Every structure is written in C-alpha cells, then in structure tokens.
Amino acid sequence: MARHILQLPWTGYVSVFLLLSTTMKLTSAVTHYSIPEEMEEGSVVANLAADLDLDVKTLNKRKMRIDAVANKKYIEVNKETGELYILETVDREHLCPSKTTTSCFLKLDATIENPIRMFNIEVEIMDINDNAPHFRRGTMHLDISESSSVGERFSLNNAVDPDVGTNSVKNYHLSSSEHFTIEIQTGRDGSKFADLILKKTLDREQQAVHNLILTAVDGGVPTRTGTASIIVRVLDINNNAPTFDKESYKIDVMENSPIGSLVIKLNATDLDEGSNSDIVYSYSLYTSEKTQNTFTLNPDNGEIRVKEMINYEDFKIYDMEVIATDKGPNSLSGQCKLTILVTDMNDNHPEISIKSFQSPIRENAPVDTVIAVVSVSDKDSGDNGIVDIHIPDNLPFKLRESSDNYFELIISEPLDREKVPEYDITFTVTDRGSPPLSDNETMTLELLDINDNVPQFPQSFYTIRVMENNAPGALLSSLTAFDPDLHENQYLVYFILEKEIANTSLSMLFSINPENGNLYALKTFDYEIEKEFLFHIEARDSGVPPLSSNVTVHVIIVDQNDNTPVIVSPWRAHGSVVEEKIPRSTDKGSLVAKVIAIDTDSVQNSRITYQFLQVTDATLFSLDQYNGEIRTMRMFSYRDPRHQRLVVVAKDNGEPALSATVTIKLSTVETAVKAYSDMTDVPLEYDIFSDLNLYLVIGLGSVSFLLLITILVTIVLKCQKPKPSKAAPPCRNSVISERNSTIADSTLVSNDAYWYSLFLAETRKGKLVVRQPVPKGSRYIVSSLPRSTGMTETSDSAASTLQVNK
C-alpha cells in the first residue's frame, strides 16, 4: 500500500517550473512505500502507474525509467504493467549500517517524457530478524580467587546484533550453576549486557574450573540466539594444612644397615596448589639429638635414611616426631610419630687384607705370574666366621690358595694392553652367616706397553689424482698410519722409499712431512711428459726395536687442456697466409686442400674438429669437421670471384676449448692456360696477356686494319721466348701450389711425393721454401736448383740432387 505525502515546492523550484512550464511538468509529491528487507528478486512492491495516475499503455512510449538516488538500483519498473518490482535483494544492514536510527529509506526518481515529468519515490526498508546475536569473543576467561565474597561482580563481553529495534539483543541466559548467576544491564543506547555475579563461595579444592555458557537472545519472531563460553579458573588460597598418610608408623631396621640406606619415605599431601602445596619436612623438638644424629630426614621429599652405623647392642628403639609444613603466606602444618625397631643380625663383616700387590706390570708377563697376595678374616665364629673369597669370572686372573686364609692372585691368560690397558680387580669376601655378610676391595692393575704392534695404514694402496700444472709445494694427500702402542712406541715417522723414476730421484719430485704424513709435490707436473708415478711410503715407530710398515702410492697426473692445437698442414710461416691455385674447371667434390692439426693433450682435450671461421662463398666449399678436407661443393661459374679467402679454425674438445686458425687464399686459373704453361716455358703473365690480346683482336678487328697490324706487331714482340731452362717434368694437373710467393721463372719439381710435404717450390724466383722440419742428411732429386738455398747441389744430365746439410 502506498502513502502519498504532499510537500510545498521551494521558491526557486517554482521559478524553474514557471520558466520551463512550456516543455516540462514537474511534481513535488513524494510517493512512499514500505517493504521488508530480503524480498525475493522479482517480487512486486506496488503498482506505480496506478499510484501516480498514469496510463499503463503509454509507459513505453513515454520512456518511463527509475533512477536510484545515491544508492545501487535495487528496484525497477515494469513498463508493461506499471508495477514496481525487486531487481536485486535488499539487505537493510548493508544499505543502512548505522544503528543510530531505526529508519532506512531507498530514494528513487521516476521520470517520463512527452511531457517530461519527475516523481519522487521513497521506499522504506523494514528490518526483519535475519541476523542472530553473536559475541566478539567466542570464549571468555576469568580468574577468580576462592576467597572472593558472595555478590562480587565480573564484567562480561556483550553480544551484538546487526538488526535494530525489537530484533536486536534483548536478553541473556546463563547455563545452570550453583555458584554463578547473571544480572542484565541496559546501556544509554539501549544495548543490553550482562554481569557475572558470584552467588556461592568458591572452593578450588572441590572444583578448580567452572565452565559456563552465556546465551544472548534477540526480540525477533522467531527469536535468534548466540552463545559464548565462560571459563572460570578458581585461584587458590592457603586454606588446607598438610596431612600424612598415617598418624603413626612402626619400622623394623636391621642393625649395621648401610649408611644412606632408605628407612622410610614419608608422604604428606596438601590440597592447595602452587606454593601453598609445597611441603617441607623437619624433626620436632621432641626428637632426641641421638636419633637425629643416627637418621637423616630429607626436607624436600620426606626420606629418612641411615646416617651412622646402627648397633643393636647400643640402641634397640628410636622414637621421632616429624612435622610437614607448607610454604603458603600463612603456613600450615601437620605431624606424625615414628618408632624404629632395630633387628639384631650377623653384624661382623668379613675382612680382607692385601699383603702385597705388584702394579704396574709389563703386558707380556707370563702366565702364572703372581700379582698379589691377600688374606681374609671374620671376627664372628662358626658359620658366621667362615669366609669365601672370589673375583669376577671375566678377568684373565684367578685365585690360588697358598695357606689357611691366604690366597695368591695369578695371571691365567695372556695380557694385551691394546685391548685392555688396565684392570679393576674386585675381591669379594662373604661369610656364611644368615643372612651372609660380605665385603669387597678393589685394586687397579696397570699394564706397561711394549712395542708389539706395527703401524697400520687404513688402506694398503692409495691412488692420488693430481691435476697437471699444479703449484710446487701443493698438498697432494695426507697418509696417516695408526699405532695402538703408547708413548714412543706410537710416535711415527714417515719416509718415502727412495727410487729413481726416469733418471730422476723421488726426492726431487715428492716430499712427505715426517710427523703427520702430508704428501707434497715438489715440482709442477706436465701430463704430456709424465703421466703417473708408483712408489712406497713407510711409517716407522720409535720403539726399541722399531717396527714399520709401508703402503703403495699411485700418483696419476690428470690432463688439463693446456696445449693449443698446432696446424702442421698446410704449412706456413707464423702469421702468414697460405696461397693455393686451382683450375676453374675443377669438378664438384674435388679436394682443394687438407688441414691437419695435432694436439699433445689426451682424450677429450686432443680431439680436434675443423670449422670455417670465414669463407668468401659458403656455397662453394665444404669442410669435413673430422679430417679437415676442403672440397668443392659445385663447379665454378663465371660469376664466382677468382680469389677465395678461407679461414679454418681447428678446435680441441677441452674445457675451455683451445683453437688455432689458418688462412688459405685460393686463386682460380683457366685450364687452357695451365695446359699451355705445362707444354712451354712461356711465363704465365704472357699467357694471360695473350688471351687479352686475342679478345681485343676479335673485338677491334672490324674497326681498322691499321690498328690490327699494330696489335699483331705488339703480340709478336711479347711472344719472344726467354732462354729455355732445363726440362721439367709436368706439374700436377689439378692443383698449382704457390705459398708465400708469385709464379717463378723456373720450375722446381721432385720425383718424390713426400718432397711436397717438406718443401715448396717458388718457381718464379727459383727459391725452395721449407714447409716442415727436414731430416738431416736427406737427399731429394729436383729439376732445377736455386743458388741461395744454403744446400749442396750435385748436377747430372736430367736433374739435380738436393742434399740437406742444415
């Protein structure tokens, strides 16, 4: 049901209304609705169209809409029916969290057009009991002294309820208790809280903890509740005196009971706690001084023990009174009486006397050696005076009777100080009384060490791995032996047993600390020179005579990647470029060159792979990474440059890897020129120039006959042959080699294939270049011999003999 509240328009509002009256019609009436919170979505609030006297059929056309003022849009209008309905469930406690007022309104504006009209709608959200009371702390702890008086108050935490009005907290209930009740108070804001009231005196000894349940109840329908636990711990006061288990005790004690033996342990209890229950025991003033001197009373635990020898012939009965006092502020006490009866017994113990005793003795003393002589006696008579003597069975000794009541202690088994350095021998004597009495005496026998143990190494063979390039003086290992003997018999000195290894004394390679067995390297080892050492180390004690043992030491030098690969083929001077010439007609897959590198390291460190570091045309050449062969991947084309630069890196497999590089400069030549050069002794410069002239003749032949004559004359002049040199055997057809020089005027060729791996013929200048070290005394046959090689030449009709002298 809707309520309409009319309000007078403001003066300014009316002014606006008058100015816009031609286009807009405003109303100042407020339509008021009241709905409960938590209505389901879609629930109808009211028929707004009917309440505002609007035609339902025109709502869509006039674009009716609902706008929420300063709030989320919880309510919407159905333009077909004109009904207001719940768009989203409204939680009053969320919408209006303040509890200073019980009213909660949702203000809306309804707007329609043609003409524009605006209606104020006010929806009051009514509270329902949808929240239960709850306590901020689920458990409350209270400490209350048992001396607290009846009627004393103790504050409790109050419960809170987000609801308002009658739905808020209205009452509290306390679980059943004979000691406590509650009193409900009302605060200035109308909130309810409860005080805990003591209605009966507490007794901690009867009940130390009280567990209560406090329940808060709201005023809603139906009611909702919330609970909290109250744990009351009762604090103790000293209101109980200690009490003994019995008021009087009678105890039988044998005479001659051992000093310190327990007579009785008294037990008094106090129902209080803490210091109020801590008890101290003491003798009363009525206990005689003789009794107090004969028996001790432990003030903490009530134990009564024998303090001095009890003799039946002196005292037969002891009376005493013991008081138990607590440690409370106002201490309380209780007492009991004790009567101790002494029982007569065989009270003379047998006696033992050691007449002679030899200690220490050498551990190699022979069996049946007499160590000690003892005698036994007992003042009693009869069976009480007969004494038996024995020693433990697990000792390497035995007793032998020499005469009446005299016994000899002799060695029954061989002794070993390293197993047992000393023996505690206990002689026990027992009479045959009832009950029997006994006595014992212990003597300590020490064994003197003899040098009967050789030094022992933990291992019989040591393998020590040493990385090459070690620092001189580096500690390799500690070889320590153990000698179970004592003193000088266990003081060890270490030696390296001298021997020569590769004409070098071991003392030049290794040293050992004679005191602790630390083994040191005296030099830097090179795996490429020496790979392992095998020698012996001796440990010798300082006994007389000295004993020794030795151990085998195997030192293995571990390789490091410390050698860079060396390129031995193609050979070149340090930092120079290797030059090669190949025919442009070389087929695909032809061998151009082969790079060979060696590495003096071992295993992984010496495995070499080859790679192109730089290459002019990557499509023209291939490099086998394992054997270093450079081959053509295709035939040369006219577009390919005549000069190719290849940089090959040879890298080992060490960590980190080391490498070396070689630069090969390849030049291509025409096959026809090469063949012509082989058949004649015309220099290569002339052949290239002749080809050029031939092209010029063909190109310029149609220009002028005079120019052709001039060119022909020039050709004739250029073709004048130099004096022929000695006939040379044909060069290799596939590759023309030129290292560190240009093409020479004469040809140097050997009839030995191995020659090419040692020398390089610089045929233009007539020089012979050494590629690799040449064995002294070697002889090679060459077709022409330069005069400046520093070698001896022997001429014959066909060739020259090259003799290597240096």
Summary of the structure (lengths in Angstrom):
residues: 806
radius of gyration: 61.6
end to end distance: 131.5
largest distance: 170.7
contacts: 2312
relative contact order: 0.04
helix: 11%
strand: 41%
